[in-house]
Amino acid sequence: MKNIIIFGAPGSGKGTYSDEIVKKYGMGHISTGDVLRAEIKGGTELGKIAKGYIDNGQLIPDELMIDILAKTYDAIPKGKGVIFDGFPRTIDQAEALKVMLKDRGDDMGMMIELVVGEDVLMERLLKRAVEQGRADDNEETIKKRFEVYRTQTAPLAAWFEKEGIRHIVEWTGNKETTLDKVFAVIENA
Ligand code: AMP
């Protein structure tokens, strides 16, 4: 199984679709957001640093994030491929991921970009705020995260295009049919 980079704006469904892909194909899963939230919960030094950025809707600095990613990757089973969920979010992170995987005799596999309108994203994130109580799911922070996505992360799509591994899946208005499109990309890539 090829590695998968799942890419998209906050609320686009990266975590949800990653869980479905893991269920179907038994791959490894790295969610950098989950790794950081676990560090915060555990009260670690890293968690204390990360909290300041996350609560403000900002990205954790690249150098720190790349180091966390490599440690997480090296610690998980990789036989069935790995889904990278929430990483990379900057061009520097993408370049670092490419090199890290190459050094380990592996590659990025495919990138799946989830495209969803901003009105739907906002609605989902506000709903998640009520259901899951994530500290960064409030309207002000969500707007900042959209801005960070537009300026720092969205330009990466063109980087993946150049790498020849970008696949776009548009939200159909329905989870099941969108998921079918995600599976079709995986089966045909
Ligand atoms: P997520 O759960 O993927 O939405 O991530 C929640 C927050 O964690 C983001 O808004 C960032 O503050 C931080 N974060 C997660 N992944 C990264 C990353 N690859 N680079 C920088 N910050 C990240």
Boltz pocket constraint, residues with backbone or C-beta under 6 A from the ligand:
constraints:
  - pocket:
      binder: B
      contacts: [[A, 10], [A, 32], [A, 33], [A, 34], [A, 36], [A, 50], [A, 53], [A, 54], [A, 55], [A, 57], [A, 58], [A, 59], [A, 60], [A, 61], [A, 65], [A, 85], [A, 86], [A, 87], [A, 88], [A, 89], [A, 93], [A, 136], [A, 145]]
      max_distance: 6.0
